[in-house]
Amino acid sequence: MVIGCGASKKFTREDRYPDEDIIKDNSSLIRVLLDERINAFSYTVDDAVILKNEFKLIDHIDKGNILLFYPDGNNVKLVWDDNSYSSKFFQILPEYERTIKVSDKSYKGACRIASQNNKIQIINTLSLEEYIKGVLPMEMPVGKGTENFEALKAFAICVRTYAIKKLNSNSNYDIYNDTRDQVYGGESSERIISNKAVLETRGLVLTYNNSPAAAFYHSTCGGYTEDGINVFQTQNAPYLQSIKDGDEPLCSISPRFQWVETYPAFEFINRLRTAGLISGPDWKLDKLNVNSRFNSGRVNELQINLIGEGEKDKVVKIYGNNIRKIIRSSDNSSILNSTSFDIIIDDKNSVVISGKGFGHGVGLCQWGTINLSRQGKDFVYILSHYYPGTKILRYYD
């Protein structure tokens, strides 16, 4: 893997982004959806702000004022003091401070208020590099001192690459601020060491055939990463191949390297009912069987044999990553940690799942990356390990 030193590829800001006073560098502007409100959004000004609509400056708003935004089809209605405005979107920019507060969190850039399908959308618009700073500490342990620094640099490149592939959406925003994309906490989440990792990798993107790669990542692979095609059926990239992650798994230092979930039989059956795979109350568990596994050891096909009362017995089969969504954790607070597991019915008629790893398993293993960083490997080595055949190129200065 090499870092390209040729002419920089420039991302241009489009005319529909009238945010010249937000962006202070030549990276792209990104629009992050922070929240959606069905009825209205009330914004209390806690530091002086600049208010703009789609085309022009409206006014400078002092602390203590309240701005009320209402959905109006795909436009937004603003009521402030005795004034009423309508526009495709409004922007709130800090007048003196370098951040703006939304729901008690500080964000760099500006707050854009838009509307879609009669919902108010609260969007943070800011430079891509500042966005990455707000993602790293939310998605990756920063560690103590500099022990995780090379891992953070590798991860910064992944975050930047993922975000670049999401830019210029036809929607009002480019990216979600949660696990639907990348967890983003704004300036409130930033740390000195992770900001330094962003600065030292500025403009660097993971590429394959000179295009941004699909830089998938996960927490803990459990010893083997997964082929991308087995999780994301539309992604059949040669660099998203299953690899053995060390003779002794690099991510064995993860707190979720091994785990156990236990379910009463009735609760396990309820998960199938909730997913619409069975109906009616009278089912009992008979057998559980893993019919096939991928080369990584993750479950490809899980078969569940049920005994019915007054009707025929039933066989339910669940495949791949859908297993995580349907079975979920035993307390039902999240999807199942991973599909790398063994499953039994114990002598108490409970279902016991003993597993390894956390996440879908495709691409970069974050805890494996941390281990490599602590062993002294640099970010170039780390990325070549998890994405073989890719290159790091500079997309902007």
Backbone torsions as a table, in degrees:
resi	resn	phi	psi	omega
1	MET	NA	136.0	-179.4
2	VAL	-128.9	158.1	173.8
3	ILE	-99.4	118.1	-178.0
4	GLY	-65.1	138.2	-179.1
5	CYS	-118.9	13.7	-179.1
6	GLY	-80.4	-160.1	-178.6
7	ALA	-62.2	138.3	-178.7
8	SER	-74.7	141.2	171.9
9	LYS	-86.9	127.9	-176.4
10	LYS	-99.7	132.7	170.5
11	PHE	-92.5	128.1	-176.1
12	THR	-100.6	147.1	174.7
13	ARG	-84.1	134.4	-177.7
14	GLU	-85.0	163.3	-178.3
15	ASP	-61.6	-24.8	-178.4
16	ARG	-76.8	2.6	177.0
17	TYR	-110.7	83.7	179.9
18	PRO	-82.4	64.7	-171.2
19	ASP	-127.5	38.8	-175.6
20	GLU	-60.8	-26.1	-179.6
21	ASP	-88.8	-0.7	174.5
22	ILE	-89.4	-47.2	-168.0
23	ILE	-95.3	124.4	-174.6
24	LYS	-111.1	6.7	179.8
25	ASP	-136.5	-176.8	-176.7
26	ASN	-101.1	20.1	169.2
27	SER	-80.7	171.8	-177.2
28	SER	-79.0	161.2	172.7
29	LEU	-91.6	138.1	179.1
30	ILE	-123.3	145.5	-178.1
31	ARG	-113.7	115.3	-173.8
32	VAL	-108.9	121.6	177.9
33	LEU	-75.3	116.0	-180.0
34	LEU	-90.4	-36.2	-174.8
35	ASP	-167.2	160.7	172.7
36	GLU	-130.0	138.1	178.9
37	ARG	-123.1	135.9	-176.2
38	ILE	-74.2	-43.4	-171.6
39	ASN	-100.2	-56.3	-175.4
40	ALA	-161.8	166.0	176.5
41	PHE	-132.0	122.7	179.0
42	SER	-104.2	123.1	-178.5
43	TYR	-115.7	115.6	176.9
44	THR	-93.2	122.8	-177.1
45	VAL	-76.4	113.9	179.8
46	ASP	-103.1	-9.8	168.3
47	ASP	-144.6	148.3	-175.8
48	ALA	-52.4	137.1	-177.2
49	VAL	-132.4	164.3	173.5
50	ILE	-104.5	131.0	-179.9
51	LEU	-109.6	126.7	177.9
52	LYS	-126.3	156.2	166.2
53	ASN	-105.8	-160.7	-175.8
54	GLU	-60.8	-28.9	-170.9
55	PHE	-117.3	-28.2	-168.3
56	LYS	-153.1	168.9	173.2
57	LEU	-70.3	132.5	175.4
58	ILE	-95.2	-52.0	-178.2
59	ASP	-172.6	169.3	169.9
60	HIS	-99.0	123.5	-171.8
61	ILE	-107.5	126.4	-178.6
62	ASP	-80.5	161.3	177.0
63	LYS	-56.4	139.7	176.9
64	GLY	99.5	-17.6	177.7
65	ASN	-71.0	153.1	178.2
66	ILE	-118.3	126.1	177.6
67	LEU	-106.7	125.6	-179.8
68	LEU	-109.9	121.9	-178.7
69	PHE	-112.3	133.2	-179.5
70	TYR	-125.9	144.3	174.1
71	PRO	-71.3	140.3	178.6
72	ASP	-138.9	73.5	-171.3
73	GLY	67.1	-123.9	175.9
74	ASN	-98.8	11.4	171.7
75	ASN	-108.1	173.2	178.7
76	VAL	-122.4	135.2	173.9
77	LYS	-103.1	130.7	178.4
78	LEU	-114.8	128.9	173.7
79	VAL	-116.8	123.6	-179.4
80	TRP	-144.8	121.7	-176.5
81	ASP	58.7	-124.4	177.4
82	ASP	-102.6	15.8	-175.4
83	ASN	-106.3	150.3	176.6
84	SER	-135.7	135.3	-177.6
85	TYR	-134.9	156.6	173.2
86	SER	-136.1	136.9	-178.6
87	SER	-159.5	165.2	175.3
88	LYS	-62.4	-39.0	172.9
89	PHE	-158.0	162.2	173.3
90	PHE	-120.9	154.9	177.5
91	GLN	-126.8	137.5	174.9
92	ILE	-115.9	117.8	-179.2
93	LEU	-117.4	145.8	177.8
94	PRO	-66.9	137.6	179.6
95	GLU	-81.7	-48.1	-176.0
96	TYR	-117.4	-40.8	-178.9
97	GLU	-73.9	162.3	178.5
98	ARG	-92.2	-0.8	178.8
99	THR	-131.1	166.1	175.9
100	ILE	-128.7	142.9	-177.9
101	LYS	-98.0	133.8	174.5
102	VAL	-135.5	120.7	-179.2
103	SER	51.0	46.9	174.6
104	ASP	68.6	11.4	173.9
105	LYS	-114.3	146.9	179.9
106	SER	-95.9	134.6	-179.9
107	TYR	-130.5	141.1	171.3
108	LYS	-78.7	165.3	-179.9
109	GLY	81.6	-134.2	-175.4
110	ALA	-137.0	164.7	173.4
111	CYS	-106.1	121.9	178.7
112	ARG	-107.2	132.0	178.8
113	ILE	-109.6	116.1	-179.1
114	ALA	-126.6	178.8	179.5
115	SER	-141.5	142.1	175.8
116	GLN	-152.4	131.4	-179.3
117	ASN	52.6	41.8	178.9
118	ASN	60.4	30.6	172.4
119	LYS	-121.2	135.9	174.0
120	ILE	-78.9	129.3	179.2
121	GLN	-110.7	127.6	-179.8
122	ILE	-104.6	115.1	-167.9
123	ILE	-125.4	130.9	174.0
124	ASN	-93.7	118.3	176.0
125	THR	-105.1	126.9	-177.0
126	LEU	-159.6	172.2	179.4
127	SER	-70.6	150.8	-178.2
128	LEU	-57.4	-42.7	-178.2
129	GLU	-63.8	-39.0	177.8
130	GLU	-69.2	-35.4	176.0
131	TYR	-59.8	-45.3	-177.9
132	ILE	-59.9	-37.3	178.5
133	LYS	-61.1	-32.0	-179.9
134	GLY	-83.4	-8.2	179.5
135	VAL	-95.9	-44.6	-170.1
136	LEU	-49.8	-53.6	-176.7
137	PRO	-69.7	-18.1	178.7
138	MET	-81.5	-25.8	-174.0
139	GLU	-109.5	-11.2	-172.0
140	MET	-144.6	131.9	174.6
141	PRO	-61.9	128.1	-178.1
142	VAL	-80.0	-19.6	177.0
143	GLY	77.6	-171.0	179.0
144	LYS	-108.2	132.0	-179.2
145	GLY	62.5	-132.0	-177.3
146	THR	-108.0	14.3	-173.9
147	GLU	-61.0	-31.7	-178.8
148	ASN	-102.7	12.8	-168.6
149	PHE	-63.6	-45.0	180.0
150	GLU	-67.8	-32.6	174.7
151	ALA	-64.7	-41.9	178.7
152	LEU	-64.4	-37.5	177.8
153	LYS	-65.9	-44.4	177.4
154	ALA	-60.9	-42.1	-177.6
155	PHE	-69.9	-35.1	176.5
156	ALA	-58.3	-39.3	178.1
157	ILE	-66.2	-39.2	176.9
158	CYS	-63.4	-46.3	-179.2
159	VAL	-61.6	-44.1	179.5
160	ARG	-62.9	-44.1	-178.5
161	THR	-63.8	-45.1	178.7
162	TYR	-59.2	-46.2	-177.2
163	ALA	-64.2	-41.4	-179.5
164	ILE	-59.7	-36.6	179.0
165	LYS	-71.1	-13.8	179.7
166	LYS	-97.1	-8.1	-174.1
167	LEU	-66.8	156.3	174.0
168	ASN	63.7	39.6	173.5
169	SER	-65.5	154.7	176.6
170	ASN	-78.2	-7.4	178.7
171	SER	-81.3	-177.7	176.6
172	ASN	-73.9	-13.9	-177.7
173	TYR	-138.1	162.7	-179.2
174	ASP	-97.5	-32.6	-165.4
175	ILE	-152.9	147.2	174.4
176	TYR	-80.8	162.4	179.4
177	ASN	-101.8	17.3	-176.5
178	ASP	-135.0	-163.3	-172.5
179	THR	-67.8	-7.5	171.6
180	ARG	-65.6	-25.8	172.5
181	ASP	-132.9	-98.6	179.2
182	GLN	-131.2	136.1	-178.4
183	VAL	-70.6	125.9	-173.6
184	TYR	-127.4	127.3	-176.9
185	GLY	-114.6	7.1	-179.6
186	GLY	68.0	-165.3	-178.0
187	GLU	-63.6	-27.6	-178.8
188	SER	-58.9	-25.6	-176.6
189	SER	-95.9	-7.5	-172.3
190	GLU	-65.9	149.2	175.3
191	ARG	-130.5	151.7	-176.0
192	ILE	-60.0	-46.4	-174.1
193	ILE	-68.1	-39.6	179.9
194	SER	-72.3	-34.2	174.8
195	ASN	-62.5	-37.1	177.9
196	LYS	-64.8	-38.0	178.2
197	ALA	-64.1	-38.7	176.9
198	VAL	-65.1	-44.8	-179.0
199	LEU	-61.4	-42.4	-176.1
200	GLU	-75.3	-13.3	177.0
201	THR	-114.2	16.4	-174.0
202	ARG	-47.9	127.9	175.7
203	GLY	78.0	-3.6	-177.8
204	LEU	-85.1	134.8	-176.0
205	VAL	-133.0	143.9	175.5
206	LEU	-80.7	127.2	-175.1
207	THR	-129.9	158.0	170.3
208	TYR	-138.4	127.3	-174.9
209	ASN	53.3	40.8	175.2
210	ASN	66.7	15.7	174.6
211	SER	-122.2	151.8	178.4
212	PRO	-55.4	132.5	-178.8
213	ALA	-79.3	163.0	172.2
214	ALA	-81.9	93.2	-169.9
215	ALA	-88.7	64.8	177.3
216	PHE	-68.0	150.4	177.5
217	TYR	-150.8	165.3	-178.3
218	HIS	-154.3	172.2	-175.1
219	SER	-74.1	-57.3	-167.2
220	THR	-144.3	116.9	-175.1
221	CYS	-82.0	-20.5	179.9
222	GLY	79.4	10.8	177.7
223	GLY	121.8	-28.4	178.3
224	TYR	-138.6	133.6	170.5
225	THR	-80.8	172.4	-173.9
226	GLU	-114.5	147.9	172.0
227	ASP	-61.9	132.1	-179.8
228	GLY	-57.6	-36.8	-177.0
229	ILE	-63.0	-24.5	-178.1
230	ASN	-79.8	-15.3	-179.6
231	VAL	-115.2	-48.3	-179.5
232	PHE	-111.6	91.1	-168.5
233	GLN	-56.9	-23.4	-179.4
234	THR	-86.9	-7.3	-178.1
235	GLN	-105.8	104.3	178.8
236	ASN	-121.0	63.3	-175.9
237	ALA	-95.9	137.0	-178.1
238	PRO	-63.8	-22.8	179.9
239	TYR	-83.8	-8.3	175.7
240	LEU	-101.8	60.1	-178.3
241	GLN	-107.1	154.9	178.5
242	SER	-69.7	129.8	175.9
243	ILE	-128.3	150.5	171.5
244	LYS	-78.5	123.5	-171.9
245	ASP	-95.9	64.6	177.1
246	GLY	95.5	146.9	177.4
247	ASP	-60.5	-45.6	165.0
248	GLU	-101.5	119.4	-171.4
249	PRO	-49.0	128.6	-178.3
250	LEU	-60.5	-32.1	-176.7
251	CYS	-88.4	14.1	177.0
252	SER	-63.2	-14.0	177.1
253	ILE	-80.2	-7.6	-178.3
254	SER	-72.0	141.4	175.1
255	PRO	-66.6	-12.9	179.3
256	ARG	-114.4	25.9	178.7
257	PHE	-64.8	-42.6	175.9
258	GLN	-126.8	146.5	-178.7
259	TRP	-158.5	162.4	178.6
260	VAL	-137.2	135.7	173.5
261	GLU	-124.1	136.7	-179.1
262	THR	-125.9	132.9	-176.0
263	TYR	-127.5	131.9	165.2
264	PRO	-58.6	145.9	-175.1
265	ALA	-55.4	-41.1	-178.3
266	PHE	-64.2	-35.1	-179.7
267	GLU	-70.6	-39.2	177.2
268	PHE	-60.8	-41.8	178.1
269	ILE	-65.2	-36.6	178.5
270	ASN	-60.5	-33.8	179.4
271	ARG	-63.4	-37.7	178.3
272	LEU	-68.5	-37.8	179.4
273	ARG	-66.5	-43.9	179.3
274	THR	-60.4	-36.0	-179.6
275	ALA	-79.0	-2.4	178.7
276	GLY	78.7	16.4	-179.1
277	LEU	-85.1	-21.8	174.9
278	ILE	-140.2	162.8	174.0
279	SER	-137.9	162.9	-179.2
280	GLY	84.7	157.2	-172.8
281	PRO	-88.8	-19.8	-165.3
282	ASP	-97.9	74.1	176.4
283	TRP	-129.9	143.3	175.2
284	LYS	-127.6	146.9	177.2
285	LEU	-72.5	134.5	175.8
286	ASP	-110.4	-60.7	-178.0
287	LYS	-141.4	153.2	171.4
288	LEU	-125.6	135.7	-179.0
289	ASN	-147.8	134.8	171.0
290	VAL	-87.4	107.3	-175.9
291	ASN	-76.5	-31.8	179.9
292	SER	-158.0	154.7	177.5
293	ARG	-129.5	153.2	170.6
294	PHE	-74.5	170.3	-179.7
295	ASN	-58.9	-25.9	179.5
296	SER	-73.4	-13.2	-174.8
297	GLY	97.6	-9.4	178.2
298	ARG	-70.7	151.3	-176.0
299	VAL	-73.2	128.3	174.7
300	ASN	-94.6	-46.0	-178.1
301	GLU	-134.1	121.3	175.9
302	LEU	-108.4	125.8	179.6
303	GLN	-108.6	133.2	180.0
304	ILE	-123.2	117.4	178.5
305	ASN	-96.4	127.1	-178.2
306	LEU	-119.2	146.0	175.5
307	ILE	-105.3	126.5	-179.7
308	GLY	-102.3	151.1	176.7
309	GLU	-100.1	118.1	179.0
310	GLY	80.5	5.0	176.0
311	GLU	-148.9	176.8	-176.1
312	LYS	-66.4	153.8	172.1
313	ASP	-66.3	163.9	-173.5
314	LYS	-137.3	144.4	174.6
315	VAL	-116.8	125.8	177.9
316	VAL	-114.0	132.8	176.9
317	LYS	-121.1	134.7	178.7
318	ILE	-124.6	142.3	-171.1
319	TYR	-121.6	141.6	168.0
320	GLY	51.1	-136.9	-174.2
321	ASN	-67.7	-15.8	175.7
322	ASN	-63.6	-25.2	178.0
323	ILE	-58.2	-42.5	-178.7
324	ARG	-63.7	-39.7	-176.8
325	LYS	-73.2	-32.2	-175.9
326	ILE	-87.3	-48.0	-176.4
327	ILE	-74.2	-42.9	177.9
328	ARG	59.9	178.5	178.3
329	SER	-74.3	162.2	-175.1
330	SER	-64.2	-30.0	177.4
331	ASP	-89.5	3.0	176.1
332	ASN	64.3	21.3	-178.1
333	SER	-86.6	-16.1	-177.0
334	SER	-160.0	171.1	173.4
335	ILE	-69.0	163.4	-179.3
336	LEU	-61.1	142.7	-174.6
337	ASN	-51.3	-47.4	179.9
338	SER	-162.2	177.5	175.8
339	THR	-103.3	12.4	175.3
340	SER	-92.3	90.7	-174.1
341	PHE	-156.1	165.8	165.7
342	ASP	-113.2	151.1	-175.6
343	ILE	-138.0	135.6	179.6
344	ILE	-141.3	163.9	165.8
345	ILE	-105.1	118.1	-174.6
346	ASP	-85.1	-177.8	-175.1
347	ASP	-71.3	-6.8	175.2
348	LYS	-98.9	10.0	-177.0
349	ASN	61.8	29.8	173.4
350	SER	-102.2	150.7	175.1
351	VAL	-90.2	126.8	-179.9
352	VAL	-118.5	121.8	176.9
353	ILE	-111.3	120.0	178.2
354	SER	-110.5	117.0	-171.6
355	GLY	-132.4	177.0	176.3
356	LYS	-132.7	143.4	170.9
357	GLY	86.0	169.9	-178.1
358	PHE	-146.3	118.1	-179.6
359	GLY	114.5	179.7	-176.4
360	HIS	-75.0	-19.7	174.1
361	GLY	90.3	-2.3	-175.9
362	VAL	-90.2	135.2	174.1
363	GLY	80.6	-139.4	-173.4
364	LEU	-73.4	129.8	173.7
365	CYS	-92.4	115.0	-172.3
366	GLN	-64.4	-43.7	-179.3
367	TRP	-72.6	-30.4	172.3
368	GLY	-65.6	-38.5	176.9
369	THR	-62.7	-42.2	177.8
370	ILE	-61.3	-42.9	178.5
371	ASN	-61.8	-44.1	178.6
372	LEU	-62.6	-39.7	177.3
373	SER	-60.8	-43.0	-179.4
374	ARG	-69.9	-21.4	174.7
375	GLN	-83.3	-5.0	178.0
376	GLY	96.9	8.2	178.0
377	LYS	-77.3	143.8	-179.4
378	ASP	-90.9	173.8	-173.9
379	PHE	-65.3	-29.9	178.3
380	VAL	-65.5	-45.7	177.4
381	TYR	-60.9	-45.7	-176.5
382	ILE	-59.1	-47.2	-177.7
383	LEU	-69.7	-34.0	177.5
384	SER	-69.3	-29.1	177.8
385	HIS	-67.9	-45.3	-174.2
386	TYR	-90.1	-21.0	178.6
387	TYR	-129.5	70.4	-175.9
388	PRO	-60.9	135.1	178.1
389	GLY	92.7	-2.4	178.3
390	THR	-90.1	168.0	175.5
391	LYS	-131.5	151.2	172.8
392	ILE	-95.7	122.0	178.2
393	LEU	-123.2	152.4	177.7
394	ARG	-91.4	117.7	-177.7
395	TYR	-92.9	-21.9	172.5
396	TYR	-158.9	159.4	-176.6
397	ASP	-79.2	NA	NA
